[in-house]
Amino acid sequence: MATPLEKARQNPDSMKARILTSARKIFGEYGFHGTTTRMIASDVGIDISTLYYHWGEKGNLYEAVILDMNEGIKTKLIEVEGMIKGYSLARRIEIAIDELVAYLFDHPEMSNLTIFRYFTKNRHDAGFDERIPEYISDIAYSMDLSQDRHTASPAAKMKVLTLMNSIHNYVSGESFFLPMLKISREEYIERTKETIKFFSLSSFIAPQA
């Protein structure tokens, strides 16, 4: 039997999918503890009982949001891996950064929830993190930091985490950084790509020369 998340992904126009989309946005803005099911129901324009019928308790919906986002990033990484095959390491890194930065700016709730979940104490305590797809080793393999996608070293994983956390910080911090820099959002996104590439290429490429 299909799970509620699978049903929502199979039918993007369904009530389950509408609630999931709203939940992604609101959890991404307020975090787990700052979000109520009434906020989500109000955003969708439904009664709270309808939300519970489709998703159950808030924890169930939050878990679905996290799993949905991780399936999305996993799909994107597979796409990127196909794009960068055959290129030099420097070019692979450049393409990967361009693609991941653009993707996360299109889905800022991903970066916001990463910040909420891993860098604050205000997080949901449900033990479902173990089921989140492991993509850190996949990125390390794609960037030629590991010879095997399943056995990336801690050092390789740390390099990938540094890259991903840099992107998350720029995406999540957009509303804070934009007024400071006094530039358009389009320029901010391009500058984010340039800045992350500048530090990543010097870190990943220079030591191998």
C-alpha positions as CSV (number, residue, x, y, z in Angstrom):
1,M,0.0,0.0,0.0
2,A,1.3,3.4,-0.9
3,T,2.3,5.8,1.9
4,P,0.7,9.3,2.2
5,L,3.9,10.7,0.8
6,E,3.9,8.4,-2.2
7,K,0.3,9.3,-2.9
8,A,1.1,13.0,-2.7
9,R,4.0,12.7,-5.1
10,Q,2.0,10.6,-7.5
11,N,-0.8,13.2,-7.6
12,P,0.6,16.8,-7.3
13,D,-2.9,18.3,-7.5
14,S,-4.3,16.2,-4.6
15,M,-5.2,17.5,-1.2
16,K,-2.3,15.5,0.3
17,A,0.1,17.2,-2.1
18,R,-1.4,20.7,-1.4
19,I,-0.9,20.1,2.4
20,L,2.6,18.8,1.9
21,T,3.6,21.8,-0.2
22,S,2.3,24.2,2.4
23,A,3.9,22.3,5.2
24,R,7.3,22.5,3.4
25,K,7.0,26.2,3.2
26,I,5.8,26.8,6.8
27,F,8.1,24.4,8.5
28,G,10.9,25.9,6.5
29,E,10.0,29.4,7.8
30,Y,9.2,28.6,11.4
31,G,10.8,25.2,12.1
32,F,9.1,22.3,13.8
33,H,8.3,23.9,17.1
34,G,7.3,27.2,15.6
35,T,4.8,25.7,13.3
36,T,1.3,24.5,14.2
37,T,-1.1,22.3,12.1
38,R,-3.6,25.2,12.3
39,M,-1.1,27.4,10.5
40,I,-0.7,24.9,7.7
41,A,-4.5,24.2,7.5
42,S,-5.1,28.0,7.3
43,D,-2.6,28.4,4.5
44,V,-4.2,25.6,2.5
45,G,-7.7,26.9,3.3
46,I,-9.0,23.7,4.9
47,D,-10.4,22.7,8.3
48,I,-7.9,21.2,10.7
49,S,-9.8,17.9,10.7
50,T,-9.1,17.6,6.9
51,L,-5.3,18.0,7.6
52,Y,-5.4,15.3,10.2
53,Y,-7.4,13.0,7.9
54,H,-4.7,13.2,5.2
55,W,-1.6,13.3,7.4
56,G,-2.3,12.6,11.0
57,E,-0.2,14.4,13.7
58,K,2.2,17.2,13.1
59,G,5.2,14.8,13.6
60,N,4.0,12.6,10.8
61,L,3.7,15.5,8.4
62,Y,7.1,16.9,9.4
63,E,8.7,13.5,8.8
64,A,7.0,13.4,5.3
65,V,8.4,16.9,4.6
66,I,12.0,15.8,5.5
67,L,11.7,12.6,3.5
68,D,10.2,14.5,0.5
69,M,13.0,17.0,0.5
70,N,15.7,14.4,0.7
71,E,14.2,12.4,-2.1
72,G,14.2,15.6,-4.1
73,I,17.9,16.4,-3.5
74,K,18.8,12.8,-4.1
75,T,17.1,13.0,-7.5
76,K,18.9,16.3,-8.3
77,L,22.3,14.8,-7.3
78,I,21.7,11.9,-9.7
79,E,21.0,14.4,-12.4
80,V,24.1,16.4,-11.6
81,E,26.2,13.3,-11.6
82,G,25.1,12.5,-15.1
83,M,26.0,16.1,-16.2
84,I,29.5,16.1,-14.9
85,K,30.8,12.8,-16.1
86,G,34.0,13.0,-18.2
87,Y,35.0,16.5,-17.1
88,S,38.0,17.5,-15.1
89,L,37.7,17.8,-11.3
90,A,37.6,21.6,-11.5
91,R,34.9,21.6,-14.1
92,R,32.9,19.0,-12.2
93,I,33.0,21.2,-9.1
94,E,31.9,24.3,-11.0
95,I,29.0,22.5,-12.6
96,A,27.9,20.9,-9.3
97,I,28.0,24.2,-7.5
98,D,26.0,26.0,-10.2
99,E,23.4,23.3,-10.2
100,L,23.1,22.9,-6.4
101,V,23.0,26.6,-5.7
102,A,20.3,27.2,-8.3
103,Y,18.3,24.2,-7.0
104,L,18.4,25.2,-3.3
105,F,17.6,28.9,-4.1
106,D,14.5,27.5,-5.8
107,H,13.7,25.4,-2.7
108,P,14.9,27.6,0.2
109,E,12.9,25.5,2.7
110,M,15.5,22.8,2.3
111,S,18.3,25.0,3.6
112,N,16.1,26.6,6.2
113,L,15.1,23.3,7.7
114,T,18.7,22.0,7.5
115,I,19.7,25.0,9.7
116,F,16.8,24.4,12.1
117,R,17.4,20.7,12.4
118,Y,21.2,20.5,12.7
119,F,22.4,23.9,14.0
120,T,19.9,24.7,16.7
121,K,18.5,22.9,19.7
122,N,15.0,23.6,18.5
123,R,14.5,20.4,16.5
124,H,12.0,17.6,16.3
125,D,13.2,14.5,18.3
126,A,11.6,11.8,16.1
127,G,14.2,9.1,15.3
128,F,13.8,9.0,11.5
129,D,17.1,10.5,10.5
130,E,18.5,7.0,9.8
131,R,16.1,6.6,7.0
132,I,17.1,9.8,5.2
133,P,19.0,8.9,2.0
134,E,22.7,9.0,2.3
135,Y,23.9,11.4,-0.4
136,I,27.1,12.8,1.2
137,S,29.2,9.8,-0.1
138,D,27.5,10.1,-3.5
139,I,28.7,13.7,-3.8
140,A,32.2,12.8,-2.7
141,Y,32.3,10.1,-5.3
142,S,31.1,12.4,-8.0
143,M,33.7,15.0,-7.1
144,D,36.5,12.4,-7.3
145,L,37.1,12.7,-3.5
146,S,36.4,9.0,-3.1
147,Q,37.0,5.9,-5.2
148,D,33.8,4.3,-4.0
149,R,30.4,5.9,-3.4
150,H,29.7,3.7,-0.4
151,T,33.0,4.1,1.5
152,A,33.9,7.7,1.4
153,S,36.4,8.7,4.1
154,P,35.6,11.0,6.9
155,A,37.9,13.6,5.3
156,A,36.0,13.4,2.0
157,K,32.7,13.7,3.7
158,M,33.8,16.7,5.7
159,K,34.8,18.5,2.5
160,V,31.4,17.8,1.0
161,L,29.7,19.0,4.3
162,T,31.7,22.2,4.1
163,L,30.5,22.8,0.5
164,M,26.9,22.0,1.3
165,N,26.8,24.0,4.5
166,S,28.2,27.0,2.6
167,I,25.4,26.8,0.2
168,H,22.8,26.4,2.9
169,N,24.1,29.4,4.8
170,Y,23.9,31.7,1.8
171,V,20.4,30.4,0.9
172,S,19.0,30.6,4.4
173,G,20.7,33.9,5.1
174,E,19.4,35.6,2.0
175,S,17.0,38.0,3.8
176,F,19.8,39.1,6.1
177,F,22.6,39.4,3.5
178,L,20.7,41.1,0.7
179,P,20.1,44.4,2.6
180,M,23.7,44.4,3.7
181,L,25.1,43.9,0.2
182,K,22.5,46.1,-1.5
183,I,22.3,44.0,-4.7
184,S,19.4,42.3,-6.5
185,R,18.5,38.7,-5.7
186,E,19.7,37.6,-9.2
187,E,23.1,39.1,-8.5
188,Y,23.2,37.6,-5.0
189,I,22.6,34.1,-6.4
190,E,25.4,34.6,-9.0
191,R,27.8,36.0,-6.4
192,T,27.0,33.0,-4.2
193,K,28.0,30.7,-7.0
194,E,31.2,32.6,-7.7
195,T,32.2,32.8,-4.0
196,I,31.6,29.2,-3.2
197,K,33.5,28.2,-6.4
198,F,36.4,30.4,-5.5
199,F,36.9,28.8,-2.1
200,S,36.0,25.3,-3.2
201,L,38.3,25.2,-6.2
202,S,41.3,26.5,-4.2
203,S,40.6,24.0,-1.4
204,F,39.9,20.9,-3.5
205,I,42.2,21.5,-6.5
206,A,45.3,23.2,-5.2
207,P,46.4,20.5,-2.7
208,Q,46.4,17.9,-5.5
209,A,48.7,20.0,-7.8
